Amino acid sequence: MASNSDSIYYVLTHMKAHPEIVATEPVEYTNVITLSIPDTIKIADADIYFPDQKLMVNRLTPDFVAKNGDLLDYFYDFTAQEIPNYHDVWVTTSHIVNKNAYMIELSYE
């Protein structure tokens, strides 16, 4: 992940605070959720974190996971995972231009 994870934090907190703007994809894997929000939402460094029609995949730092456990747990509850905890969180992001959406996928391991 680029050194500044403020943008990812902002997107996740915005999604949690405004669930009505979040579109979800069907769960394909027990440890993964895929969500999207309208690309009209202003996000700092969107060109870095949400590249047009490309995937950006990164592991959240252990510090980010430790500091934001409650936020990550909120999204973890949407997975079909039966194990009550995780150690690593991978985030995949993209700007889906033809759908006017920012996609964010969280993978818990």
N, C-alpha and C positions, 0 to 999 in steps of 0.2 A: 504494500500500500504506500502511496506517496506519503511523505512525512506528515502532512496535515490531514488528519482524519475528521476535522470539523465538519466537512461537507457530508460525509457519511453519517455522522452523528445527527446533524440537522435533518437529513432525510428520514432517518429512522424515528426521531422524536416527532417530526411532523406527521409521519404516517400513523404513529400511535395516537397522537392528539386528534387527528382527522381521519378516522377509519372510513368515513363515507367517500373519500376520494381515492381509496385504494382498491385496485382490481387484483384479484387473486387468480392464480392458475391452479388447476387440479394438482394434487400432490402425486408426484410420480415416484419419489423416493422417500423413505420414512424420515430421513434426517434433513430434508431440503424443503424450503418454501420459496415460491417465486411470486413476486408482487410487482405492481407497477402503479405509477402515479402520472398525472398529466404533465407534459413537458412545459406547460405554462408556469409552473411553480419555479420561482427563482432559486437557483442553487449556485453557490460559489464554486468556481472551478468545474462547472458542469462539463466543459470540454475535456477535462482530464479524467474525471470520475465516470462520465457517461458518454463515451465516444460514439459518434454516429455509426450505427450499423456494425459495430465491433464490440467484442467482449473485453472487459477489463476484469481480471481475476486476481484477487489478493487475499492473503491471510490477515485477519485483524491481529494487531499486536497483542501480546499477553496483557500489557498495561491497559489497552482499550477494553479488552474483555473483562478485566478485573474492575475497572472503574465504572463500566456500564452494564454490569451483570443483570440488574433489574430490567433494563431496556431490552437486552438480548433475550432474557427469560420470557418476556412478553411475546416475542416472536417465536421463540422455541416452543411455546405452548400450542402453536398452530401446526407444528410438525406432527407426524404420526409416530414419532419416536417413543419407544417404551422405556428406554433407559432415562432415569431422572436427571442426568447431568451431561455435560460436554466439556471438552478441554480446548478445542480449537474452533474458530468460526472463520469460514471462508466467505468472502463476498464477491459476487459477480455482478457487474453493472453494465448497462448499455443504454444508448438512446435509440429507441425503435422509431425511426423517423416516420415511416408510413402509418404508424399508430399514434403518433404525437404523444409518446409516452417514454418515461424513464423507467427502465426495468431494474429491479434489484432482487438478487437471489441470495439467500443465506443458507449455507451448508454447515451443519453442526457436526463435529466429530469429537 
